[in-house]
Amino acid sequence: MALLQPDTARIGHPPGQPAEDRFPEELVSGTPREVREALSKLVGANQVLYRAIDLVRYASDASPYRLIPQVVVAPRTVDDVVALLQYCRENKRHATFRAAGTSLCGQSQSDDILIDVRKHWYGMSIEDGGRALRARPGVILGHASAYLGRHGRRLGPDPASINACTIGGAVANNAGGMRCTIDRDAYHTVRSMTLVLASGTVIDTAQPDAEARRRLHQLAGIGMLGRREDLPGRRGLHHPALFHHHDAVLDAGGARFLIEQLQRFVDRLV
Ligand SMILES: Cc1cc2nc3c(=O)[nH]c(=O)nc-3n(C[C@H](O)[C@H](O)[C@H](O)COP(=O)(O)OP(=O)(O)OC[C@H]3O[C@@H](n4cnc5c(N)ncnc54)[C@H](O)[C@@H]3O)c2cc1C
């Protein structure tokens, strides 16, 4: 093909049939009762969204894809998250996290159990005279930078979606932006993080036993990821990282704090 002469016939017409988009008949009355009841027992009935209208609301994100979840759950505590992951493991269900839903490749969609990690996960405090921020994952990234502004500082990642996306989503996606450069993208901004592995293990990467705990528990996480490959309709989509972080310390000084432990976790999990 000559330079600057693209094959325009291929744009917007990938080979194959369009994916089925109709709302599934079996979900018209909402989430199947046994799933709804089991999850309600785990995290409380008010945290389980099961009506057809809820499932449709969460079926879309900022990507061009649409997947109808079987159920949406909004955990309030780390114990809730651990219990949900255990339920998924034991019942061979798959879990996907949804924060603000601004990612562009379908990462925050699910055709099974969608876990909202924005609603109950707001909260932050300034540390180290404004050089660091301790934040829960549901904090809107733009709010965090505005909060740090009183100390004349801001966080590194500056995606154009900054006023909608969350710290959790930015870290999971390693979000960057127009001005942040690789040196200040999300991974390079994290000093430490407390996270829950797919196995249910809770690890604080700032603690000296973090590496040992990861080694002990990594297998359970990988086993669960393997199952996702078998799911029809998800091929080709980015697989969400199966960990949940509930507290992160982010560097606001602009200095480079590449967190090696985190990179090793992500390498193992994704
Ligand atoms: C208009 C627009 C502009 C954008 N500009 C940029 C840009 O400049 N740079 C850029 O990098 N991106 C950009 N994006 C993409 C997107 O906004 C970012 O990647 C953002 O960080 C996603 O955050 P979110 O809170 O919406 O996460 P979601 O989309 O909800 O989730 C993103 C991923 O993180 C996972 N996740 C979310 N929370 C957690 C958690 N607590 N624990 C574990 N996993 C979790 C989800 O499962 C999913 O895989 C843009 C998007 C839009 C719509």
The ligand as an SDF file (V2000), in Angstrom:
LIG
                    3D

 53 58  0  0  0  0  0  0  0  0999 V2000
  -12.8490   11.4850   27.2070 C   0  0  0  0  0  0  0  0  0  0  0  0
  -11.8030   10.4940   27.7120 C   0  0  0  0  0  0  0  0  0  0  0  0
  -10.4790   10.8750   27.7550 C   0  0  0  0  0  0  0  0  0  0  0  0
   -9.4910    9.9720   28.2030 C   0  0  0  0  0  0  0  0  0  0  0  0
   -8.1920   10.3870   28.2320 N   0  0  0  0  0  0  0  0  0  0  0  0
   -7.2410    9.5390   28.6760 C   0  0  0  0  0  0  0  0  0  0  0  0
   -5.8740    9.9780   28.7200 C   0  0  0  0  0  0  0  0  0  0  0  0
   -5.5440   11.1010   28.3680 O   0  0  0  0  0  0  0  0  0  0  0  0
   -4.9560    9.0990   29.1920 N   0  0  0  0  0  0  0  0  0  0  0  0
   -5.3030    7.8300   29.6120 C   0  0  0  0  0  0  0  0  0  0  0  0
   -4.4230    7.0810   30.0470 O   0  0  0  0  0  0  0  0  0  0  0  0
   -6.5990    7.4070   29.5670 N   0  0  0  0  0  0  0  0  0  0  0  0
   -7.5610    8.2210   29.1250 C   0  0  0  0  0  0  0  0  0  0  0  0
   -8.8600    7.8000   29.0890 N   0  0  0  0  0  0  0  0  0  0  0  0
   -9.1830    6.4390   29.5500 C   0  0  0  0  0  0  0  0  0  0  0  0
   -9.6840    6.3390   31.0120 C   0  0  0  0  0  0  0  0  0  0  0  0
  -10.3540    7.5030   31.4020 O   0  0  0  0  0  0  0  0  0  0  0  0
   -8.5850    6.1700   32.0070 C   0  0  0  0  0  0  0  0  0  0  0  0
   -7.7920    5.0550   31.6770 O   0  0  0  0  0  0  0  0  0  0  0  0
   -9.0780    6.0610   33.4630 C   0  0  0  0  0  0  0  0  0  0  0  0
   -7.9680    5.9350   34.2810 O   0  0  0  0  0  0  0  0  0  0  0  0
  -10.0530    4.9470   33.7860 C   0  0  0  0  0  0  0  0  0  0  0  0
  -10.5390    5.1670   35.1080 O   0  0  0  0  0  0  0  0  0  0  0  0
  -12.0030    4.7580   35.5910 P   0  0  0  0  0  0  0  0  0  0  0  0
  -12.1390    5.1860   37.0010 O   0  0  0  0  0  0  0  0  0  0  0  0
  -13.0190    5.2250   34.6380 O   0  0  0  0  0  0  0  0  0  0  0  0
  -11.8770    3.1560   35.5460 O   0  0  0  0  0  0  0  0  0  0  0  0
  -12.8220    2.0830   34.8440 P   0  0  0  0  0  0  0  0  0  0  0  0
  -12.9510    2.4020   33.4040 O   0  0  0  0  0  0  0  0  0  0  0  0
  -14.0710    1.8940   35.6190 O   0  0  0  0  0  0  0  0  0  0  0  0
  -11.9220    0.8090   35.0580 O   0  0  0  0  0  0  0  0  0  0  0  0
  -10.6740    0.7160   34.3740 C   0  0  0  0  0  0  0  0  0  0  0  0
  -10.0160   -0.6270   34.6840 C   0  0  0  0  0  0  0  0  0  0  0  0
   -9.5960   -0.6310   36.0320 O   0  0  0  0  0  0  0  0  0  0  0  0
  -10.1740   -1.7110   36.7360 C   0  0  0  0  0  0  0  0  0  0  0  0
  -10.4080   -1.1780   38.0770 N   0  0  0  0  0  0  0  0  0  0  0  0
  -11.0890   -0.0580   38.4250 C   0  0  0  0  0  0  0  0  0  0  0  0
  -11.0380    0.1370   39.7360 N   0  0  0  0  0  0  0  0  0  0  0  0
  -10.2940   -0.8720   40.2510 C   0  0  0  0  0  0  0  0  0  0  0  0
   -9.8920   -1.2220   41.5580 C   0  0  0  0  0  0  0  0  0  0  0  0
  -10.2250   -0.4970   42.6480 N   0  0  0  0  0  0  0  0  0  0  0  0
   -9.1320   -2.3310   41.7000 N   0  0  0  0  0  0  0  0  0  0  0  0
   -8.7720   -3.0600   40.6270 C   0  0  0  0  0  0  0  0  0  0  0  0
   -9.1140   -2.7920   39.3710 N   0  0  0  0  0  0  0  0  0  0  0  0
   -9.8800   -1.7010   39.1840 C   0  0  0  0  0  0  0  0  0  0  0  0
  -11.4190   -2.0780   35.9590 C   0  0  0  0  0  0  0  0  0  0  0  0
  -11.7780   -3.4320   36.1360 O   0  0  0  0  0  0  0  0  0  0  0  0
  -10.9450   -1.8210   34.5410 C   0  0  0  0  0  0  0  0  0  0  0  0
  -10.1770   -2.9200   34.0860 O   0  0  0  0  0  0  0  0  0  0  0  0
   -9.8600    8.6620   28.6170 C   0  0  0  0  0  0  0  0  0  0  0  0
  -11.2080    8.2910   28.5840 C   0  0  0  0  0  0  0  0  0  0  0  0
  -12.1760    9.1870   28.1260 C   0  0  0  0  0  0  0  0  0  0  0  0
  -13.6010    8.7450   28.0960 C   0  0  0  0  0  0  0  0  0  0  0  0
  1  2  1  0
  2  3  1  0
  2 52  2  0
  3  4  2  0
  4  5  1  0
  4 50  1  0
  5  6  2  0
  6  7  1  0
  6 13  1  0
  7  8  2  0
  7  9  1  0
  9 10  1  0
 10 11  2  0
 10 12  1  0
 12 13  2  0
 13 14  1  0
 14 15  1  0
 14 50  1  0
 15 16  1  0
 16 17  1  0
 16 18  1  0
 18 19  1  0
 18 20  1  0
 20 21  1  0
 20 22  1  0
 22 23  1  0
 23 24  1  0
 24 25  2  0
 24 26  1  0
 24 27  1  0
 27 28  1  0
 28 29  2  0
 28 30  1  0
 28 31  1  0
 31 32  1  0
 32 33  1  0
 33 34  1  0
 33 48  1  0
 34 35  1  0
 35 36  1  0
 35 46  1  0
 36 37  1  0
 36 45  1  0
 37 38  2  0
 38 39  1  0
 39 40  1  0
 39 45  2  0
 40 41  1  0
 40 42  2  0
 42 43  1  0
 43 44  2  0
 44 45  1  0
 46 47  1  0
 46 48  1  0
 48 49  1  0
 50 51  2  0
 51 52  1  0
 52 53  1  0
M  END
$$$$
